[in-house]
């Protein structure tokens, strides 16, 4: 159980960092928000993948990294758009 949680944290940090690196501009968020961005991006990417393809859980494993990064980019775009004054 603990290893699963640590795995999600590391995965979220890596995916969130990649999304922040790809997205142009400065995002003012710390490490915790980067982890949350990556984990939520993974769920968004899996959800979008299930909408476009009827692959079920196997689709999440096949395109996990790519779908997670795309989902994180979408969330980061929305966060950047909503946080501008």
C-alpha positions, 0 to 999 in steps of 0.5 A: 500500500505504501509503495503504491502511494509513493509510486503515484507521488513519484509518477505525479511529480515526473508527469507534472514536471514534464508538463510544466517544462513543455508549457511555455511561460512561468507557472507559480506552483510548488512541488506539491502542486506539481505532484497534484497536477501530474496525478490529476493529469493521469486521471484526465488522460485516462478519461479522455483515452477511454472516450476516444477508444473503447479499450478499457483499462488496457488503454491506460497502461498502453498510453499511460505516460503520453495520456498523463502528460496530455491530461496534465498539459490540459489541466495546466493550461486551465490553471494558467488561464484561470489564475491570470488577473 
